[in-house]
Amino acid sequence: MAADRLTVVGRAVPRLDARDKVTGAARYVSDLALPGLAHARVWRSPVPHARIIETLTVRAAAAPGVLAVCAAADLPVKRLYFGPAYRDQPILAHEVIRYAGEPVVAVVADTERHAQAALALVDVRYEELPAATSAEQALAANASLIHPEIERAGHFRDLSGLRPIPGTNVCQHYAYQRGDLAHALEDADLVVEGVYRYPALSHHALEPHCVVARVDGDGLTVWATTQHPFPVRRELADVFDLPLAAVQVVVPLIGGAFGGKCYTKTEPLAAALAARVRRPVRLALSMEENARTITRHAVSVVIKTAVTRDGTLLARECDVVLDTGAYADIGPRVATKAGYRAPGPYRIPTLRIDAKCVYTNNVPAGAYRGYGVPQVTWAGESQMDVIAERLGLDPLALRLKNLLKRGEEYVAGDTPIDGDLAEGLEQTARAVGWTAPLARGRGRGLACAMKDGGGTHSTSTAIVRINADGSVDVLAGSVEAGQGIRTALAQITAETLGVPFASVVVAAPDTSVTPYDWGTSASRSTTIMGLAVQEAARDAREQVLALAAPLLDAEASMLTIRDGAVAEVISGHYGLVGGEVAGVGSFVPGKSAGSLGGATVFWESGMGAAEVEVDRETGAIELLKYISAADVGQAINPRECAAQDEGAAMQGIGPALFEARVNDAGQLMNPGLIDYRVPAFTDLPPTLETVLIENADGPGPFGAKGVGESGTFCVAPAIGSALTQATGVRLTELPMTPERVWRALRDAERGSLPPTLK
């Protein structure tokens, strides 16, 4: 349907959850109150690696209000270990502690205060073991194996080909090669090599993890803050040896996620404790506990690029190492995706990519907005600027020369490029004033990146039900984490059916009610769940038109729905006040000959440009202007698309300038928001703009593509490039703190370091 004929899609309609959120009426898992609700608290390890000798819980068990004190052996489960890639993580530490902060003992009491007080009475005796608290230490030849044996989970098709390196701490090894690297390096006029480092980050969503679990006869109900209710159901069914139908996972609104609530986290522990005490149990983490539950991977990238004198890229070689912490979580997939995306959005005939996901004695690392792209983009785009500088070329011109064009293949067998990357980058450059004169002490930089969007092996199913009064229910498993997906699905439904937007209600995910959905991540929901909802709405519409045909004495193909006039049709057919029509739709991914084994649904591309001013006396970088561009195909809700992209850009400012976890020998030194710096409104640049590129060329409903992650991709390299233009120094490690910049400037003045600094 042409954009000028759309009546609901493409409009900034009000969010369905806006009023409840701003008035405080919205309800989250932590608001749930069940009769007899008990509360759980967790005793966590103070050391990063140890052998458990004895767990003494008698005193804690005798404390006021305590219902149970559980170590691993006390949990009533059929399977103690869980995980999306490997079953390597115990619900509570079993025999060995593998990171500081790991849950070892759980206390359940009638109140949270009683549970917390009893924790002080728990005594765990252990023998400390040598700890590998960095990927470099874990990769050393003499490093102890953190997991001598690992069991594959077998939950996801793309993880069926896991490639750990036996006898090492590498739990996933992704390798890809094309062309003759040695020959390309010989033919090059310039070869540039560098090492780039990206820090581990904490997710710090507004709402920490919270789970309420209840055992009902032979069944289990869990209310959880998860992005993946159906995979969590599968994991819980395995842990308790229950059929899927006996496990219900309900997800109300959740207060932010950013990947930290992907897959299973605290749900098995809450469920096991509920089974132990035979009462509903609430397990709510603090912000500090959240930071000791999941993190973003620290990544190092060694990258080498070969070019001709005119700037044509000949070859790129990347070695990517990810610190995945004590348990794999979804790290193997992040490593694979980081490797796959490391070449960047460029036409490079020769590649050698090597990515390793490494166990360490740190907090487990998993999904985080962008899934490896910001880390490898920091390296690749920083090096593009080094190449431009060495060749005397304009950084924009260098990129435009090498960007993939619409219809070209990124990897043989995968989906061709579906957008105009050059158009997006040129729009970004114009918006930042790329060619305008600069004042002294100021600089500009830009960057571009892309990722395979939507997940390569994900499925969604939806039901659209038209009620007798003309109102519409959408049953879909997509989780509302603040991104506005319920509103987008309602707009798609209303546009497809021809009913008013206000008549559509989108249900919260409930695995016993809503049909299957793989999960809410990878910018997939608007495109993939949107396609399932659109198909379901079309199915329902065709049924209504078929019912209307005999009533109107007309062919169904000649009829259409306008102004939601369906109530009379349904009541006229059924002859009752009740009756309904239900349509079903689904999306099933295609296969691919590419190195990921599944076809990319769409390419999520992002461009960013920054203007900064640097105080040479303090090293402080002031971000004056940031432009972010996102190719959204067709914006279902332009305001929400822009908000998603702007929020992503703001999040990217954190690791670019100040945000990082501080790890001292396996101890997280800044778990809470007092010591951990996240972007605030005071960090907003005077100018922050989003450019939405709309060509209605996406595979999603009405030509849509996913959005929400690409805004994080380019912030750091764009600011880094602007820093170099302003001062002449280039950093290769994030964040670009005032101290780090100041030291680089002092070293450069003394001539002790080359232009590219570590």
N, C-alpha and C positions, 0 to 999 in steps of 0.2 A: 504494500500500500504506500502510495506517495506521501511524503512527509506533510504536504499541504492539505491532505485529506484526513489526517489524524486529528482526533478530537480530544483524546485523553492522554495518549502517549505523546511525549515531547512537551508536556506541560508541567509546570512546577506546582502540582497539586499538593495540598497539605499532607504531611506524614500521618499515617494512621495512629502512630503511637505518640505523637507530639504532645497532645493535651495531657495525657496521663503522666508523661514524664515531667513536664514542667509544673504540674500541679501536685506531684508526689503521689499520685494514685497508682502509678505503675507498680507491679508486684514482681519481685525477683525471688529466687530460691531462698535467700536468707530471710524473706518475709513469711515463709511457709510455717504454719504452726499446726502440728498434728497432736491429737490426744496421746498423752504418755510419752511425748518427745524427750529423748535423752540426748546428751551432748558428749562429743568425743574430743579429746586433745591428744597430741602426739609428742612422745619423747624422741628427740632427734640426736643423732650422733654428733659429738663435738669434734671428732677427728675424721680425716678423709679416708683412712684405710686401716682396718683392724679386724682381728679375728675375735668373735664373740665367745667369751669363756663362760659367763653365767649371767642370767637375768633374774634379779631378785625383786619380786613384786608383792610380797606378802604384806608389807606395811602399807603400800598404796591401796591394795585391795580392801584393807580394813578401814580406810579413811571414810569420813562421813559422805554419804550420798553415792559412793562408788558402786557401780553395778558389775563392772568387769574390768580386768587389767589383762591385756593380751600381748604376748609376743607372737612370733610367726607360728610356732607350733600350736598355739591356742586357737587359731582361726578355723572356723568350721567350713573349710573350702575343699573342693576336689582338686583344684590346681592352684598352687601358690604363686606361680610366675605368670606374668602377662607382658604384652608389648605388641605394637602394630607390625614391626619388622621381625624382631626376635622375641621369643618368650624368655627374656633375660632379667626382668625386673621383678623382685619379690614384693608382695603386698606390704610386708614388713621385712626388714633385713633378716636374712636367714644364714646363720653361721658366719658370714663375712659382711662387714660394713665397707661400702665402696665409695662413699663421699661424705663430707661434713654436711650435716643437715638431713641425712637419710633417716626416714622413720624407722624406729626400732621397736618401740613399745607404744601401745595405744591404751588410753584410759577412757572408759565410758561412765558417766555419772548423771545424776538427775538434773544437775545444773552445770553450766559452763564453768562457774566459779569453783565448784567442787572438783570438777575434772582437772582444772588447772592446778589447784592446790595439791592434788594427789600426784601430779607429775614429779613434784619435788621429792617424793618418797620412793620413786623408782631408782633402783641401783643396777646399772649395767656394768659388768666387769669385762674388760677386753684387753687384748694384746695388740699394740700398734704394729702396723706393717709398713714397709716402704711405700710411699705414694708417688705416683706419676701425675703431677698436677699441671702438665702442659703436654701438647701433642708431641713436641720435640722429645720430651722425656719418655713418653709412651712408645715412641718409634725407635728409641735407642736399642742397640743390639742386645744389651743386657737387661732390658726392661722386663719386669714380671708380667705375666698375663693376667689382666684384670678379669677376664672370663676364659678360663681354660677350655670350656665347651659352651656352645650356644645352639639353641634350638630355634629353627625358623618358625614363625607364626603361621604363615600360609594364608593370611587374610586377604591380601590384595594381589591382583594379577601382575602389576608392575614390580612387585617385590618378590616374585617367584624366582627371579634370576639374580638373587643376591650373590655377591662375589667377595666374601671375606678372604683375607690372606691367612692361610693356616699358620699357626705358630707365631702370630704377631697380634698386636692390638688393633689391627685394621679390620673393621667389621663390614666395610663395603669399599670396593675398588672399582671405579668407573674409568674406562679407557676408550678413547676414540682416536682414530688416525686416518688421514687421507692424504694422498700425494707423497712426494719424495722430499722429506724435510731437509736432509743434507744437501740435496741439489738446490733447493730454494734458498737456503742460507748462503750457498756459494754464489748464486746469481744476484743476490741483493746488493744494492749500493749502500744500504745502511741496515744494521741490526742493533736493536735497542733491547736491553734486558734490565729488569728491576724486580725487587721484592716488595710486596705491599701487604700491610697487615690491617685487619679490621677487628675491633674488639668484641668480646662477648657483651650482650646487652640483656637487661631485664625487661619483660613485657610490661609490667606495671599497668595493667588495665584498671579502671576505676573499681571494678568489683573483683575481689580475689576469688579463688576457687571455693565453691560451696556445694555440698551434696546433702540431700536428705534421702535416706533409704528406709524402706519398710518391707518386711517379709509378711506375705499374706498366704497362709497355708503352704502350698507347694510353689508359690509364685513370688516374684520380687518386683517391687516398684521403686524406681529411683528418679528423683527430681535433681537435675544436674545442670551446671553451667558449662556445657560442652558444645563444641561446634560440630560434633559428629555423633548424634544420638544413636544411629543405627550401628555403626562400628562399636560403640560402647555396649550396646545391647548384645552384640555378638561376643564381645570379650567377657561380659558378665555371665553369659550362658556357658561359656567354656569354663570359667572359674568355678561355677557351681554345678556344672554338668546338668543344665536345664535346657529344655527346648526353647527356641526363640520366642514362641508364643507365651511362655511363662515369665518372660522378662519384659517389663514396661519401662521405657525411659521417656521422661517428660522434660521439655526444655521451655520454660517461660522466657521472657525477655532476659538477656544477659548484658551486663554492664561492661562491654568491651571485651576483646579477646586477642586480636593481632596474631593469632596462631598459637598462643599459649594455652588455649583450651581445645586444641585439636586432639582427637583420639582420647584414650583413657588415661586418667591421672589419679584422682583420689576416689573414684567411684567404687572400685573393688574393696577398699578398706572400709568405707562407710557401710557397704552392703554386708560385708563379713561381720562387722560389729553388730549390725542390726540382727543378723541371724544368730549371733552369740547371745544377745540379751533378750531376743524376741520382743523388742520394742522398736519403734521408729528411732533412728539415730541421725543427728545432724553433725556434720563435720565441716566447719567453716575455718578456712585458713586466714591468717593475718597477711598483710602485705609482705612482711619479712619472710614468712613461710612460703608464700608464693614464689619469691625469688630463690628459694632453696628447693623448689619443685621442678622448675623448668627454666631454661634460658635460651638465648640465641647463640649460635655457634660463633666462637672466635675462629677466624679464618686467616690463613697466610697463603699468598699467591705469588709464585715465581713465574714471571711472564716474559717471553721473548718474542719480538715481532720483527719480521724482515720486510723491507720495502725497497722500491726503486726510487730513483732520484726525483721522479715526478709525483711521488706519494702513493703509488699503487701498492696495495698490500699484497705480499707474496705468501707469507707464512706466519703462523702464530703457534707458539708452544706454551702451554700452561700446565703448571703443577699446583694443584689446589689441595690444601690440607685443612680439614675441619676437626675441631675438638668437640666431640659429641658427648663428652662426659661419661659418667659411670654406666649408663644404660643407653641403648641405641635410640629408643623412642622412634621418631620418624627420620632420624639423622641419615640413614642410608639413602632415603629418597632425596633429602636435601642435598647430599653430596652428589648424587647422580644428576640432579637438576643443575646444581652449580657448575658441574663439569660441562653439561650439555650447553649451557648458556654462556660459558666463558669466552667464546670467540667474539661475542658481541654481534650487532646487527649488520655485519659487513660481509662483503664478497671476498673470501679468503680461500684460495684454491688448495692450500696445504695447511693441515692442522695436525697437531699432536696434543691431545688433552689427557691429563691424568689427574683424577680426583680421589682422595682417600678420606674416609670417615674413621676417626680414631677414638677408641675408648681411652678415657683418662679417669683420674679420681677427682673429677669436678662434678658439679651439678649437671644432671642430664640436659642436653640441648635438643631442641626440636624445631617445629615450624615457627616461623616469624614472618611477618608481612614481607613478601617478595621472594622467600624460599631460595636464598643463595644468590639472588641477582644483585642486590646492593653490594655484597662483598666482592664479587668478581668484576662488577662494573667499576668500583673504585679503582681496581687495578688496571683494567683494560682501557678505560677512558682517560685515566691519568697518563698512561703510556702513549695514547694517541696524541696528547698535547706535547709530550716529550719529543715525539717524532716530528710534529709540526714545527717545533722550535728548532730542532736540529737541521731540518730541511729548509727552514725559512719560509714555511707555508702558513697560510691562515688556517687556524684550527677548524673553522667552519667549512672552508673549501676542502680540506683534507677529508673530512667526514662525508661531505656530499659526493666526493669522487668515488668513495668506496661503499656507500650504503647500498644494501640490497634493494632491488626494485620490485614493485608489485608483480607477482607471478613467478619470481625467481625462487628456487629452493634453498632453504637454509641447510638442510641435510637431505641427501638423496632419499626419496621415499616419503618424506614428511610433507605436511600441508604447505603449499607455496605461500609466500608472503602475501598478506591480504590487505595491505594498506600502503599509503604513500609516505614512507619514512622521511624522505627529503622534504616534502611539503610541511610536515610537522616541525622538522628542525628549522627550516627557514622561517616559519611563523614565529617560533620561539626566539630566534635571533632578532627578528624585527621588533618583537615586543620588548626585548631587553635593551634595544638601542645599540646593537652590536657594533655598528660603524661610527657611532657618535664619539666625539672627543671625550677624553677622561681627565679628571683633575688629578693632580699629583697625589700619590698614596692610594689611588683607587685602581681597581682592576675588574675585568669581566671574564667569565668562563662559561662554557656550555658543555653539555654531554647528552648522549642518547643511548638508549638501551631497549631491549625487548625480552619477553619471555613467552614460552609456550603457555597459553592461557587456558584455564578451564579444567586442567587435569586431563591426562591422556587415557585414563582407564576408569572414568567415573560415570555413574548411572543415576538418573533421576526419574521419579514417577509422580504423577499428580492426579488428583480428582477435582473436577469442578462440578458443583451440585447447584442446580437452579431450583429454588423452593417455590411452593405454590403461590406465594405472595410476590414473586419476582425478585426476591433477595437472592444473593449468590454466596455460597460457601466455597472457599478454596482450601483444599486439604493438600498441604505441601510440607515436606520435611526440612526446608531451609530455615536456618536459625537466624533470628533477629538479634544481632550483636551491636546494633547502633548504626548499621550501614544503610538501613531503609529498605531492606528486601521485601518486607510485607507490602509496603506501599507500591514498589515496582511491580510485584506480582498482581496486585489489585488493578493497577493501570493496564497491564497486559490483558487481564481477564475482561475488564470493562470495554477496552477497545475491540477485542476480538468478538465479544458477544453483542456489542451495541447496547450496553446497559449503562446507567449512571455509575460513576465511580463510587458514589456514596452508598450504593446498594451492595457492594462487595465486602465480604468479611474474610480475612485470611487467618486460619487457625494456627495456633502454636504447635510446634512439632511434638508429637506423641506417638511413639512407635506402635502403640496398639490402635491408633486411629488414622494417623497420616500414613500414606504409602511410602515405600522405600526411597531414601535419598542417600547418596554416598557421603555427603557432608557439605559444610559451608566453609570453603577455603578456595584458594587459587583463583579468585575473581570469577568463580564459576556460576554463581546462583542466578544472576540476571540472564545469562546466556543459556545455560544448560537446564536449570529448573524452569527458567522462563519458557524454553521451547516445550518442555513437558506440559506446563500450564497452558500454553497457547494451543497445543494439540488437544488437551482435555476440553478447553473452551470451545474449540471448533467442533469436537465430537458432540458436546452438549448442544451447541447451536444447531447442528444438523438434525439432531433428534427433535428439538423444538420445532424447527421448520417442517419436519416430516409430520409432526402432530398437527401443525397448523394447516397443512395443505388440504385435508378433507374438510376442515371447519370452514375454510375460506374458498373451497372449490377451486383450488389453483395448484399448479405444479410447485413442489418444494423448491426447485431450482430457480423459480421466479420470485421467491420471497426473500426478504431480509428483515432483520430486527432493528427497530429504531426506538429510541426513548424507553428502552426496557419493557416493551409491551409484551410480556411473556406470561403474566399471571393468568390471563383469561384463556390462553392456549392450554396451559397445564390443567386448570380446573375444568375446562371444556372437555378435555380428553378423558380425565379420570372421573368426572362427574362428582367430585368430592371437593371439600375444602382443602384436603391434603393432596398428596401426590408430589412427585419431584422428577427431575431429569438429572442424570449423572453422567458426565463425560470423563473418559480416562485418557491420559497421555503419558508418554515416556520418552526419554532420550537414552539411547544405547550407543556407546562410543564405537568408532571405527578402528580397524587395525591399520598398521603402517609398517612399511619396511625400514623406517628410520631406526636410529639406535635406541630409542625409548620403547619401541614395540607397539606404540599406540599413536594414532594420528592426533596432531595438535588441533584443537577445536578452533582456536583463533589465536592470533599473535597480539599480545598486549604490549604495546609500545609506549614509551614515555620519553620525553625530552625535558631538559631543564637548563636554565641559564641564570647566572647570578652576577650581581655587582656588589663589590665589597669595598670597604675602606679599612686600612690597616694602620694601627698605632704602632709605629716602630719602637717607641720607648717602652711599651708594655707588652707588645705582641698580640694585643686584642684585635680580633676580626669583627667588624661591624657589618652585618649583612644588610645592605641598603635596599636591594631589590631581588626578588626571586620570581621567575616565570616558569610555570610548569605546563606542559602540553600533554594531553592524553587523547589517543585515538579511540573514541567510544562508539564508532559506527553510527548508531542512532541513540541519542540520550533519551532513555525512557522518562527520566525526570531530571532535567538539566540542572536544577538547583542542587539536588542530591549528588549528582555526578561531580559537580564542581566542588561540593563540600568534601566528598571522599578524596578527591585529588589534592585539595588544599590541606586536608588533615594529614594525608600521607607525606606531603612535602614538609609540613611542620614536624612530623615525626622524624623525617630524615635529617633535619637540622641538628637533632640531638647528637647522634654519633659523629656527625661532621665536625662539631665544634666543642662538645663538652661531655657527652654521655658515654659511660663505660662502666662495666663491673670491675671492681678492684679485688684481685685474688692474691692472697699472700699464703703461699705454701698450702693451697687447697682450702683456705678459709676465706669466705666471702666477707669483705670488710664493709661493704655498703649495701646491705640488703633492703633498707627502708628508704623512704622518700626524704628523710632528713639528710642523708648522706649521698643518695643517688639522685643525680640531677637529670630531670626530664624537661623538655621544652615547655615553657610557660608563655602566657600572652605577652609578657615583657620581651620575649625573644622574637616576636613577630617583626619581620622587616617592614619598613614604612610602606613598601609596595610588595604585595603578594598576589599574583594573578594566576588564574588557570585558563588555558586555552583549550576548549573542547573541539576536537576535530571530528566533524560529522559528515560522513559520506554515505551513510546507510549501507555499508558494505560488509557488515559483520554477519556471521551465521545465525545470530540470535533473533529473537522476535523483532520484526520490523527493521532488521538490519543492525541490531545492537551487538556490541561486544562488551566484555567485562571491563570493569574499572575499579580502582581502589588500591592497587599495589604499585602501579607504575610511578606514582608520584614520589615514592621512596628511592627510586633507582639512581637518580642523577644528582641529587643534592650535594653529596660529598665531593665527587669529582668536579662538578661545576664550581663549587666554592674553592676547591684546591687549585683549580686552574686560574681563578680570579686572584687568589693569593699570589701565585707566581707572577702574574702580570703586574701586580701592584708592588711586589718586593724583589722579584728575581729569585726567590727561594721556592723549592717544591718539597712538600712533605710526602712521605710514603706510608706513614702510620697515623691512624685515627685514634682519638679525636684531635683536631687541630686546636689545642688549648693555647691560651696566651703564653704559658711557660714554654711549650714546645715551639711555638712560632718565635718567641723571643730568643731562645737558645739557638735556633736555626739562623736567625738574623745575625746574632753575635758571631757565630762560627763562620758565616759567609763573609762577614766584614774582616775577619782575621785570615780568610782564605784557607781555612783548614778543612773545608768540605766542598765537594763538587756541587753543582746546582741542584741535583736531586738528592735530597737529604733523608736520612732515616731518623 
